[in-house]
């Protein structure tokens, strides 16, 4: 009798063990199935995001309709985000079916400038190990069949207390297929740097000078070409952009000086004047 009871007990325990194993297997398969479903959903979301970014990169928006010229300026975007960095850049692309060689040269020049700033972020190691970022956009200031002037502005973050301002200008001679620096606009013996220095300092003193140390404006507007490297032309003025820290503390932000064309065009050299 005891032997029969012992066998029955062994059988019951065996069945319980089998049942437990089966239940564990069923639970494992159910969890694995849900995991696979989640992986599929994650993959679909990742692909959708990638397609969205690709669509954004390929999107072109014309921004030059208000200018009477055969040149077309489109707005394109470069969007990339990883755990280490985020890139959000809107940049210009020039198109001219009648002048594809110059268009290609301008676009190559623009892309090289953008790439330099992009690489600063994508290769950076931020303080504290956070995500580095860059955001840039552009403003078309002047365009005719011979000359284009664009301001690119935004910020990047490479660690530290706050983002850094990013400002650079694209001034391009479409007639002679070459980029222009501030020195390319003026007669070299005209004293133009003194003119820019005095006019800029005077305007800045009126707008912010009473609130900041005098050395900021004196140093930032000294008659040195590098102080006026971020410049643009409009129909009526030469516009100088001074980034943060150049003529005022960071909290004051970037500063802009607008010099009426009538006050500077007599210093232009004949080659540049012919472009306007």
Protein Blocks (a to p, Z undefined) as FASTA:
>chain_A
ZZmmmmmmmmmmmmmmmmmmmmmmmmmmmmmmmmmmmmmmmmmmmmmmmmmmmmmmmpcc
dfklmpccfbdcdddddddddfkbccdddddddddfklmmlmmmmmmmmmmmmmmmmmmm
mmpccehhiacddddddddfbdcfkbccddddddddeedjbdcdddddddddfknopadd
fklmpcfklommmmmmmmmmmmmmmmmmmmpcfklmmmmmgccfklmmpccddfkbccdd
ddehklocfklopadddddfklmmmmpcfklmmmZZ
